[in-house]
Amino acid sequence: MQGEVDLSKYNNDWYTVRIGASRVKQLAWYLVNIIFFINPLNFNSSSKVWLLKLFGARMGRNVIIKPGVNIKYPWLLEIGDYSWIGEKTWIDNLTGVFIGKNVCISQGAMLLTGNHDYKKVSFNLMVSGINLNDGVWIGARSVVCPGVTCETHAVLTALSVATSNLSSYKVYQGNPARVIRERTVE
C-alpha cells in the first residue's frame, strides 16, 4: 500500500540548532542580503566581501561578487582567492559550501545544499555540503546538488545539473551531467 506525504508531520528542529547563528544575527543578515546582495543596483564587490567577512564568511583576496547574488548563511561559506560569483547566483548553503581559488560561478547558477526525503511521510530535510575545488567553472544557470564535490578544474556547462561528483579536468554537460570531453588549460 502506498503512503501519503503529510507535511503537518514535518519537523526540522534538529536543523535550526545547527545553523550556528542567533535569530538576531540571522535577521540582520537577511536585511543585509536584501539591501546589498540581492539588490541588482549594488555593484560594489569589495563592500560585499567586507560584509560577508563581518558575518563570518572566510574570504580570499580579490573575490568578485556581482549584483543579484543570494547567499543563505555567510557563516557557512568559504571562498578562495580570485574567485568570481556571477549575477543572480544563488548559494543556498544550509550547511558548508567551500569555493576554492580561481573558481568561476556564472550567472544564475544554483548551489543547493538541502533537499527533502521524498520517501518519508514527513518529507524530512536532508543537508549535505558542496565543495568546488580550485579552478572549477560552473556554467550559467547550472545546478550543483547537495553533497557534490567538483574536483580541481572540472567544468559544468551551462544549464547542466551535477547530481554526483565531477572529476578533475573533465567537462560535464546535461541533466544529469555526464563527461563530454577533457579540459585542457594552456
Buried (B, 14 or more C-beta within 10 A) or exposed (E): EEEEBEEEEBEBEEBEEEBEBEEEBBEBBEEBBEEBBBEEEBEEBEEBBEBBEEBBBEBBEEBBBBBBBBBBBBBBBBBBBBBBBBBBBBBBBBBBBBBBBBBBBBBBBBBBBBBBEEEBBBBBBBBBBBBBBBBBBBBBBBBBBBBBBBBBBBBBBBBBBBEEEBEBBBBBBEEEBEEEEEBEEE
